Amino acid sequence: MDLFSGLIHGFSVALTPMNLLFGFSGAVIGTIIGILPGLGPLGTMALLLSLTYGFDPTAGMILFAGIYFGAMYGGSTTSILLNIPGEAASVVTCIEGYQMARRGRAGAALAVAAVGSFVAGTISLIGLSFLAPTLAMAALKFGPAEYLAVALVGLIIMSRLTGGNLLKSLMMIALGLALGTVGMETVAGYMRYTFKQPLLAQGIDFLPVAMGLFGISEVLVTAEEPAGNMQLQKVRFWELWPTLVEWKRSFGPIIRGSFIGFFVGLVPGPSPVISTMVSYSVESRLDKRGEFGKGAIEGVAGPEAANNASVGAAYVPLMALGIPFTPAMAVVMAVLLIHGINPGPLLMTEKPDLFWGVIASMYIGNFMLLVFNLPLVGVFANIIRTPLYLLMPIVLLLCLIGVYSVNNSILDIWLMTGFGLLGYLLRRLKYDLAPLVLALVLGPMMERSFREAMMISRGDLSVFLSRPISGTILLVGAIVLAAPLLIAWIKPLIRRKV
Amino acid sequence: MKIGSIVFAGLILAVGLVYEIMALNMPRGRLSYPGPGLFPVIIGVFIIATALGCLIQEILPRKKTGESPPTSPVPTQDSAAPGGRNVRKTFQLMALMIGYTLALKPVGFLICILAFLVIAIRIFGYRRWFPALAMAAVIAGISYVSFVLWLKVPLPLGILEEVLG
């Protein structure tokens, strides 16, 4: 199936009433959680993961794509109107967006953010449509050595890009990999780290870990924060139209932000957040008016485009290689895994309905978000008034019921509670949770690839370096890991010469 | 947070050592035919090395010029909240979740969730008993209808089994 017939087939799948409903629901839920501080798209997807058990996998994927895109749209609303970012990818939007609101240009900022998000989302989806099938075809040549190299280097790059301490990130990766070894080993049926508990034979499920680390720990952290007073600025529908000058000034940043977001989205790590920072930095350097910090529309248009573009791009490695590069994509992958579907290069040929249906639904969802987000901006902004004493217990309730419903297991509730506490401690100690979760997801695949590569090469460790693709990927990983050390070593040498 | 970080890294180091000892007792096979213990042995070494690194990093005095404060305008998720944190709520919520998990099977979902919600609403700062009970009853009722009756999630009904079952 070529690209265009694939997309046409995808639209025939995505346009069924049920899938449209899932796309719409995802977009609404995403917008709401994007607005509400404390519960990000990742936590929400982890929360709803158990519910997708009862859905068709395509519907589950469409729902989650809607949530992820919707959260990026919704996040800008409260950033601009209240200076409160609904989720991390909208923090940068606060800087210029809120200043614009204070100058009476909130409507223009919201409109530019929404249109920029739509344009960027569409550009990234075109990129996804072209790149994912091409990469999937190329990945058919991948052997176990290549898969291990991609997963390993993905984890290394992520540990470098999360912005925190490298050693702490590496320790989180090690912990995640260790958790992935719990349970019955698949080749010889050997029990590892089960402590004679039959319930642990199946291993530590991703779901209680993700819900604990991202859902419960978010509630615990939110519970500690003192509630603040907020003054919501009213925006009328007719104020949502930017002036011609504002449109002209936004065009370049939207296009630049789209491409920045797409390319950053292909790299492992918290791409929506990083892409907004890169875009803001680029736009502030290009600023000739000296308006940055005082409400420059470029500072809203660029970052808002970038975070949406990165979402589409994040699907490329998952759909083409079956390897999630972000925790959110790991949750999306779990939707497939709980239905017994292994994402990877064969997904496009074996499950064309799912592959193309999900991509087509993203185009539709992106359009839906533009259409209902702008006129309903005032309604959505009011959601932030939902009292925490009502919202947070409901989130906990959904976690408790959701995690139990998958395996009807009390052990899963214990695991979720334990990982909730661990997640809370890790956040407070400034550890990044993402490498742990990704390593837990990738660990079993990495072990399988390692053992297969060893068996094929008859125990020759050089197989990882001698094969051109895996060798190149590992070289990139080594450079990324060693780069700061090399820079620190070279800098004084250069200074001395100067 | 420095003592907390040291204790945590030390704890992970201990976990890594136990993990490694257990891995060394598993059949490791040969490189050409790896057994179930080989990969855990490698990971165990990785945990120990990184935990040791974190521990040393926390214990050794930091160079003043070494770590510059972030210049990015983006605050991290761990930024301290203005007005200070209320750690007591975290302990209360954890105790509540543990209580819920222990009571779920014998007492049943409906009573457990009702009690859970009332207490959680109060922990989050709403002080009036009757409205809290009313809100909790409505949410518990909706969740019973949606999860037990509609989605057929077999949540334990406990002492209400005979009435509702």
Chai-1 contact restraints between the chains, C-beta under 6 A:
chainA,res_idxA,chainB,res_idxB,connection_type,confidence,min_distance_angstrom,max_distance_angstrom,comment,restraint_id
A,V91,B,V74,contact,1.0,0.0,6.0,A-B,restraint_1
A,I95,B,P73,contact,1.0,0.0,6.0,A-B,restraint_2
A,L167,B,T50,contact,1.0,0.0,6.0,A-B,restraint_3
A,L167,B,G53,contact,1.0,0.0,6.0,A-B,restraint_4
A,L167,B,C54,contact,1.0,0.0,6.0,A-B,restraint_5
A,L167,B,Q57,contact,1.0,0.0,6.0,A-B,restraint_6
A,L170,B,T50,contact,1.0,0.0,6.0,A-B,restraint_7
A,M171,B,T50,contact,1.0,0.0,6.0,A-B,restraint_8
A,M171,B,A51,contact,1.0,0.0,6.0,A-B,restraint_9
A,M171,B,C54,contact,1.0,0.0,6.0,A-B,restraint_10
A,A174,B,F46,contact,1.0,0.0,6.0,A-B,restraint_11
A,A174,B,I47,contact,1.0,0.0,6.0,A-B,restraint_12
A,A174,B,T50,contact,1.0,0.0,6.0,A-B,restraint_13
A,L177,B,I43,contact,1.0,0.0,6.0,A-B,restraint_14
A,A178,B,Y19,contact,1.0,0.0,6.0,A-B,restraint_15
A,A178,B,I43,contact,1.0,0.0,6.0,A-B,restraint_16
A,A178,B,I47,contact,1.0,0.0,6.0,A-B,restraint_17
A,T181,B,P40,contact,1.0,0.0,6.0,A-B,restraint_18
A,E185,B,P36,contact,1.0,0.0,6.0,A-B,restraint_19
A,A188,B,P36,contact,1.0,0.0,6.0,A-B,restraint_20
A,Y190,B,P36,contact,1.0,0.0,6.0,A-B,restraint_21
A,L220,B,T90,contact,1.0,0.0,6.0,A-B,restraint_22
A,A223,B,K89,contact,1.0,0.0,6.0,A-B,restraint_23
A,A223,B,L93,contact,1.0,0.0,6.0,A-B,restraint_24
A,E224,B,R85,contact,1.0,0.0,6.0,A-B,restraint_25
A,E224,B,N86,contact,1.0,0.0,6.0,A-B,restraint_26
A,E224,B,K89,contact,1.0,0.0,6.0,A-B,restraint_27
A,E225,B,A81,contact,1.0,0.0,6.0,A-B,restraint_28
A,P226,B,A81,contact,1.0,0.0,6.0,A-B,restraint_29
A,P226,B,G83,contact,1.0,0.0,6.0,A-B,restraint_30
A,M277,B,V74,contact,1.0,0.0,6.0,A-B,restraint_31
A,L388,B,F124,contact,1.0,0.0,6.0,A-B,restraint_32
A,Y389,B,I121,contact,1.0,0.0,6.0,A-B,restraint_33
A,Y389,B,F124,contact,1.0,0.0,6.0,A-B,restraint_34
A,Y389,B,G125,contact,1.0,0.0,6.0,A-B,restraint_35
A,Y389,B,Y126,contact,1.0,0.0,6.0,A-B,restraint_36
A,M392,B,F124,contact,1.0,0.0,6.0,A-B,restraint_37
A,P393,B,L117,contact,1.0,0.0,6.0,A-B,restraint_38
A,P393,B,A120,contact,1.0,0.0,6.0,A-B,restraint_39
A,P393,B,I121,contact,1.0,0.0,6.0,A-B,restraint_40
A,I401,B,F147,contact,1.0,0.0,6.0,A-B,restraint_41
A,S405,B,V153,contact,1.0,0.0,6.0,A-B,restraint_42
A,N408,B,P154,contact,1.0,0.0,6.0,A-B,restraint_43
A,I413,B,T101,contact,1.0,0.0,6.0,A-B,restraint_44
A,W414,B,T101,contact,1.0,0.0,6.0,A-B,restraint_45
A,T417,B,M97,contact,1.0,0.0,6.0,A-B,restraint_46
A,L421,B,M94,contact,1.0,0.0,6.0,A-B,restraint_47
A,R427,B,D78,contact,1.0,0.0,6.0,A-B,restraint_48
A,L429,B,G4,contact,1.0,0.0,6.0,A-B,restraint_49
A,L429,B,S5,contact,1.0,0.0,6.0,A-B,restraint_50
A,L429,B,F8,contact,1.0,0.0,6.0,A-B,restraint_51
A,K430,B,D78,contact,1.0,0.0,6.0,A-B,restraint_52
A,E447,B,F39,contact,1.0,0.0,6.0,A-B,restraint_53
A,R451,B,P34,contact,1.0,0.0,6.0,A-B,restraint_54
A,M454,B,L31,contact,1.0,0.0,6.0,A-B,restraint_55
A,M454,B,P34,contact,1.0,0.0,6.0,A-B,restraint_56
A,R458,B,S32,contact,1.0,0.0,6.0,A-B,restraint_57
A,G459,B,L31,contact,1.0,0.0,6.0,A-B,restraint_58
A,G459,B,S32,contact,1.0,0.0,6.0,A-B,restraint_59
